[in-house]
């Protein structure tokens, strides 16, 4: 007798070139993956926002912003201007992007969602109650990614520690998923 194969429960799955296999494995097993999409806020319709990856599973939304930049040798040595630029580009900017989407979802202001081909898509956020923003980097930034250290060094600009995303490398993400 042949064994029947159970199909994983998921609504849609798109292979993500930025996240690759980890996100696809997670998506097939647990939820839906949307990648590289743009959206507008109903209160600022002239501004287009971009989100790299969104994984929806039940009440949870993982908002993943991928950054390909690396820290420079002066930044790694502690040169203040270089270090601030790296923190801004690799940690704070993706945190702002994800927090903006979270606020827009919570207030029901997400409109005109389009995929990377420019086609309108519909994403149902009605069951979403928990948000996990994650910044993915190519390079391990070590202790720089700790929000408390960023705030303590005064490099957080207007963000508070609780508004700074969890930051991990692609390798870390593969271990998690």
C-alpha positions as CSV (number, residue, x, y, z in Angstrom):
1,X,0.0,0.0,0.0
2,X,1.2,3.5,-0.8
3,X,1.5,6.1,1.9
4,X,-0.4,9.2,1.3
5,X,1.6,12.5,1.5
6,X,0.2,15.3,3.5
7,X,0.4,18.6,1.8
8,X,1.7,21.4,4.1
9,X,-1.0,24.0,5.0
10,X,-0.2,27.4,3.4
11,X,-2.1,29.9,1.3
12,X,0.7,31.0,-1.0
13,X,4.5,30.7,-1.2
14,X,6.9,32.7,-3.2
15,X,10.6,31.8,-3.3
16,X,12.4,34.8,-1.9
17,X,15.7,35.6,-3.5
18,X,16.7,37.7,-0.5
19,X,15.7,35.2,2.1
20,X,16.0,32.1,0.0
21,X,15.3,28.6,1.5
22,X,14.8,29.6,5.2
23,X,11.8,31.7,4.4
24,X,10.4,29.2,1.9
25,X,10.7,26.4,4.4
26,X,9.0,28.5,7.1
27,X,6.3,29.6,4.7
28,X,5.5,26.0,3.5
29,X,5.3,24.8,7.0
30,X,3.6,27.6,8.8
31,X,2.2,30.6,6.8
32,X,2.2,32.9,3.8
33,X,5.2,34.8,2.4
34,X,4.9,38.0,0.4
35,X,8.1,39.5,-0.9
36,X,9.2,42.8,-2.4
37,X,6.0,44.8,-2.4
38,X,5.0,48.4,-2.3
39,X,2.2,50.1,-0.5
40,X,0.7,53.4,0.4
41,X,-0.8,54.9,3.6
42,X,-4.3,56.3,3.2
43,X,-3.2,59.5,5.0
44,X,-0.1,60.1,2.7
45,X,-1.3,58.7,-0.6
46,X,1.5,60.5,-2.6
47,X,4.3,58.5,-0.7
48,X,5.1,54.9,-1.8
49,X,6.6,52.6,0.9
50,X,8.5,49.4,0.3
51,X,8.7,46.2,2.3
52,X,11.1,43.4,1.5
53,X,9.4,40.4,3.1
54,X,6.3,39.7,5.1
55,X,5.5,36.3,6.7
56,X,2.0,35.9,8.0
57,X,1.1,32.9,10.2
58,X,-2.2,33.1,12.2
59,X,-1.9,36.1,14.5
60,X,1.8,36.7,13.8
61,X,3.4,38.9,11.2
62,X,7.2,38.8,10.7
63,X,8.2,42.0,8.9
64,X,11.7,41.4,7.4
65,X,13.8,44.1,6.0
66,X,16.9,42.9,4.2
67,X,20.0,45.0,3.9
68,X,23.0,44.2,1.8
69,X,25.4,46.8,3.1
70,X,28.6,46.0,5.0
71,X,30.5,47.9,7.6
72,X,33.7,49.6,6.5
73,X,37.1,49.1,8.1
74,X,36.9,52.7,9.7
75,X,33.4,51.9,11.1
76,X,34.7,48.6,12.6
77,X,37.6,50.5,14.2
78,X,35.0,52.9,15.7
79,X,35.3,56.0,13.5
80,X,32.2,57.9,14.7
81,X,30.9,59.1,11.3
82,X,31.3,55.7,9.6
83,X,29.9,53.9,12.6
84,X,26.8,56.2,12.7
85,X,26.3,55.7,8.9
86,X,26.4,51.9,9.3
87,X,24.0,52.0,12.2
88,X,21.6,54.2,10.3
89,X,21.7,52.2,7.1
90,X,21.8,48.7,8.5
91,X,19.8,48.9,11.7
92,X,17.8,52.2,12.2
93,X,16.5,52.6,8.6
94,X,15.0,49.1,8.4
95,X,13.5,49.6,11.9
96,X,11.8,52.8,10.7
97,X,10.5,51.0,7.7
98,X,9.1,48.1,9.7
99,X,7.6,50.3,12.4
100,X,5.9,52.4,9.8
101,X,4.2,49.3,8.3
102,X,3.2,48.1,11.7
103,X,1.6,51.4,12.6
104,X,-0.2,51.5,9.3
105,X,-1.5,48.0,9.7
106,X,-2.7,48.6,13.2
107,X,-4.5,51.8,12.1
108,X,-5.9,50.3,9.0
109,X,-4.1,52.7,6.7
110,X,-2.4,50.2,4.3
111,X,-3.6,50.7,0.7
112,X,-2.6,50.1,-2.9
113,X,-0.5,47.0,-2.2
114,X,1.5,45.9,-5.3
115,X,3.9,43.1,-5.8
116,X,7.3,43.4,-7.5
117,X,5.6,43.1,-10.9
118,X,3.3,46.1,-10.2
119,X,0.2,44.0,-9.9
120,X,-2.3,44.9,-7.1
121,X,-2.4,42.2,-4.4
122,X,-4.6,41.8,-1.4
123,X,-3.1,40.9,2.0
124,X,-5.5,40.2,4.8
125,X,-4.2,41.6,8.1
126,X,-7.5,41.1,10.0
127,X,-6.1,38.2,12.1
128,X,-2.7,39.8,12.8
129,X,-2.2,40.8,16.5
130,X,1.5,40.3,17.0
131,X,4.3,41.9,15.0
132,X,8.0,40.8,14.9
133,X,10.2,43.2,12.9
134,X,13.5,41.8,11.8
135,X,16.5,43.3,10.0
136,X,18.6,40.9,8.0
137,X,22.2,41.8,7.2
138,X,24.9,39.9,5.3
139,X,27.6,40.7,7.8
140,X,27.5,40.0,11.5
141,X,27.4,43.3,13.3
142,X,28.0,41.8,16.7
143,X,27.2,44.0,19.7
144,X,26.3,46.9,17.4
145,X,22.9,45.3,17.0
146,X,21.9,45.5,20.7
147,X,19.4,48.4,21.0
148,X,20.6,49.2,24.5
149,X,24.2,49.7,23.2
150,X,22.9,52.0,20.4
151,X,20.9,54.1,22.8
152,X,23.7,54.2,25.4
153,X,26.2,55.4,22.7
154,X,23.6,58.1,21.6
155,X,23.5,56.8,18.1
156,X,19.8,56.0,18.1
157,X,18.6,59.3,16.6
158,X,14.8,59.6,17.5
159,X,14.3,55.8,18.1
160,X,13.9,54.3,21.5
161,X,15.4,50.9,22.3
162,X,12.1,49.2,22.0
163,X,11.6,50.6,18.5
164,X,14.8,49.1,17.1
165,X,14.4,45.8,15.2
166,X,15.9,42.5,16.1
167,X,18.9,42.3,13.8
168,X,20.5,39.1,12.6
169,X,22.5,37.7,9.7
170,X,21.3,35.4,6.9
171,X,23.1,32.6,8.7
172,X,21.3,33.3,11.9
173,X,18.0,33.3,10.1
174,X,18.8,29.9,8.6
175,X,19.5,28.5,12.1
176,X,16.1,29.9,13.3
177,X,14.1,28.5,10.4
